[in-house]
Amino acid sequence: MSLENRTEAFNELAGRVKSQRPCQLISVIQPPKAQWEKLSHAAAVYMSRCLPNDQFILEEKALLEAFEKHQDEIKNVTPNGMIVPKRHTILEYNALVRAFADIFTSLNIDDLILSWHIPLNLRIKFGKVSEANMKRHHPTEHIHSDSWAGESSESVTVHIPIFGDVQRNHVVFYDPPQNFDEDWLKPLPSYAHGAAIAERYRKLDFVPQKGQIVLADFSTLHASSRFENRGSRVSIDTTFALKRPKIPGLEERIHPWRVDERISHQILKGFGESHLFVFPDSNEKQTDSQGGFKHPTTLKVVELLD
């Protein structure tokens, strides 16, 4: 698929809703205030449920301080900052998905979404970098495409800053060169293996803000970035496969372990009414992420009976 083909498909997506365009392959949307407040409130409730000692905190500053204070006690946060859904957070997590789905249902892009990667991630990036995480296969601090970790190269990244110091702790995006090669998006053993590809890209002067939804074609790259005296940051990240013209001889590439991590947009729209996410694992049970090629949780999508 050429960069021209990707731009054409992305323009159709971005043209459906009022947005800013930091580059041709990124669109920045500002959802209505009521929808944003519902999403951020659901995120706070979910995070609060993860705190020890039955604490219930909804105020942003106090919630982040509690996560920082109890960082070593919160067992469902991965080294990469993913707040992994567990058995005790099922209700709160589904409420977060419901709020997320309501926003995307209102964007008039249903027919362009082939499937979603699940479960969507709520992620906390603490101010201090985890040195142990930097030695793993897929630390988000390395410039990368999620396709390098096995997700479909036909996808669009969704990034939503929710809480925290987004000015000094945020995701940086990179624009592809005109000689972009689709082969650059194949799975790699680690994000570090893509360093030579990343050197060809141009860093964008763009800082995602709270209250915004960033959509970025997979031909762009991104990385978590921290600056001096930064605080913690919380954001949502996930991906969806975008409807594109079929190119003869070009098949969708997805790692075998990722195949079961997909649902249709129609099912996502029905969460809380027709379907639920269920996570059978307790906090004490850790799921093998297969070197970052699989989501670190056990997930079941349950259909609700009429």
N, C-alpha and C positions, 0 to 999 in steps of 0.2 A: 504494500500500500504506500503510495507516495505521500509526501507532505501536503501536496495539493489536494489529494483525496481526503486526507484527514481534516484539512482546513474546511473543505466544503461541507463535510458532515457536521463538524463542530459549529460552523456558522448557522446551520439549520437549528441546532440545539440552542445556541445563544440567542438566536433571533426570536425565540418564542417568548422571551421575558425581558423586561428592561434590565440592563446590566452595564457594568464597566468592563473594559477589555484591556488589561495590562499588556497583553499581546494577542495575536490572532487565535491562539489555542488555549486561552484562559478567559473565563467569564466570572464576574463577581456580582452576586445578586444580594439585594437587601430585602429580606422577607418582611411582611407586615409586623408591626410592633407586638400585637397580641400573640401571633404565632411564635415569635422569638421568645417572648416571656414564658410561654408554655414550655418551650424546649429547654430553656435555661433552668426553669424551675424543676422540670423532670430530671435534668442532669444533677442538680443539687440534691434532690431527694435520693437518687440512686447512689451518689457518692456518700451521702450521710449514712446510708444503710451499710456501707462498707467499713465504717469506723468502729473501733472497739468500744465496749462499755455502754452500748445502746445510746450513743450520743446522737442527737438530731439537730443538725446545723444547716441552715439554708442561706445565711448571709455569706456572700462571696469571700470576703477577707478572712472571716473566722473559719470558714470551711477549709480554705487553703492552709491556714495556719495549723488546723487540726491534722490535716493530711501530712504536713511537714513534721509535726511533732510526733505522730504515731507511724511514721513511714516504715519502721522496722516491724511493726505489729500488724499492719494491713497485709494479709497474706495473699490477696487476690490481685496485687499489682505486679506485673512482670518487670524485669530489668529494663525493658523498652518503654515502660510507663503505661502499658495497657491495663485498664481496670477491668479484669476478666469477670464476666457474669458467672455466678455460682448459684447453688440451690437456694440460698437465703436471700438472693436479690432478684428472683424471677419476676415478681410483681413490679418492682421498681424499674427493672430493665425494660420490660414490655411497655410500661408507660412512656419511657424515653423513646422507644421505637415508634410508638403511636404518634408522639409529637413530631418526630422526624418525618414520618410518612405523610402526616397532614400537610407539612410544608411542601413536600415534593408533589403531592397530589394537586396542589394549587398552582403549580408552575406551567401546566398545559404541555407537559413533555411525555406523558404516559406512553404514547405510541413510539417514542424514540428509545425507550429503555427496554432492552432485551432481557436483562436479569441483573440482580444485585448480588454482590459478594456479602455473605453473612458469616457471623453476626457483625453489625457495625461496631466500631470501636470508640469508646470514650477513653481518652488517653491523658495522663498527667505527665508533664515534663517538669521535673523538679529543677530548681536553679542550679544544683550541683550535678555535673555529668557523672554517670555511673561508669567508672573505669572498667568494671567487669563486663558491662554491656558492650563496651566498645570493642571487646575481643570476640564478640559473638558474630554470627554470619550476617545478620541483617539489622544492625543498629540504625535507627532512622536519622542519626547524625551524619551518616555518609550520604552523599548525593546519589539519588537512585530513582528508578522507576519501580513501581510495585510489580510489574511484569517480571522483573529480575528475581522476585520471590515466588514466581509461579502463577500469578494472576493473569487473566486474559489480556493480551496486548490491545484488544479492541475496546478497552475500557476508558472510563473517565474517572479521575480522582475527585472525591468530594472531601473538602476540608472546611471545618466550621470552628473557629475559635469561640470558646464559651466563657472562660474565666481567666483571670490572672494577668500577668505582665506580658501582654502580647507585643509591646514595643521592643522589649529586649530579649524576649524568648518566643520565637515564632518560626514558622516554616518559610524557607526561602525557595523561590521557584526559578527555574532555568529554561530559557527558550531554545528550541533546537535550531541547528544551522540548516541552511538551504539544501545541503547535500545529505540530509537525514537519510538513514538507511533503516528499513523496517527490521533488519536482522539485529539491530542494536537492542531490541526489546525482548529478545529470547531469554529464558531463565538462565541465571548465572549461579555458580556455587556460593557467592556472597556478594554483597553490595560493593565491597572493595574491588572485586574483579571488574567492575564497570568504570573504574577511575579513568581509564584512557578515553572512554566514550564521553564521560562527564566533562573532560577538558575541552571538548569541541563546543560546548554549550555556552550561552551568554546569560549571566546572572541578571535577573530583573530587579529594578528598583521599585519594589512593591511589598508592602507589609500588610498582611490580612488583619482586619480589625474585628473586634467583637460585634456581633449583629450582622455579619456578612457570611455568605455561603460562597466558597470558591469552587468552581468546576474547572478541572484542568485535564486536557487530553493526555493520554499516556505517552505521547511523543515528547512532552515536556518532562523535566526532572524536578525533584524537590529534595529538601533536607531540613531536619530540625536544626535550628541555629540559635546559639545563646551569645549574648553580649555581656559586657562588664556590669557587675552589680545587678544581675537579673533576678527576678523572682520566679515562682512557679507559674505554669500555664496549663490550662485544660482545654482540650479540643475534641471534636468528633472527626473521625476519618473512616471512610469506606470507599467503595468503587461500584460503578455499574457499567455493564457492557452496552455500548451505544450502537444503535441501528446504523449500519453503513452499507453502501453499495458493495455487493459481493464481487471480489476480484478473483477471476479464474486462477486456480492453482495456489491460492493463498488461504490456508486453513487457520481457524482460530487456534491459538496456542494457549494451553492451560495445563499446569502441572497436574498429574493424576490425583494428588492429594487434595487439590482444590475443587475437583469436580462436584463434590457433595456440598460445597460451601456456596451454593447458588439458589436463589429463589426468584420467581417472576415478580414484576412490579405489582401485578394484580394481587398476589398473596401479601406483599408488603403493605398494600393499601388496606388489607383486611385485618391487620394485627389488632388484637383487642376485641374483634367482632367475630371473625371466622377462623383465625389462627393465633397461636401463641408460641413464643420461644420457651423451651423448657431446658434447664441445665441441671442434670442429676448429680453433678459432683459437689462435694462439700469443699469448704475452704482448704481442708487438709490434703485433698487429692489434686495432684498436678498432672496436666495433660502434656504429653510429649508433642512439641511443635515440629518435630522432624527437621530440625535445623532451620526453622523459620518458614518452611514450605507448607505448614498447616496451622490453622488457628489454635491457640493454646487453651481450648475449652472443649468440653463434650456438649454437643448441641443436638436437640431434637425440635423439629417443627411439628406442632400438634394441631390438627384440625378440630375445631370445636363443633359439636353436634348441634343441629337445629332443635 
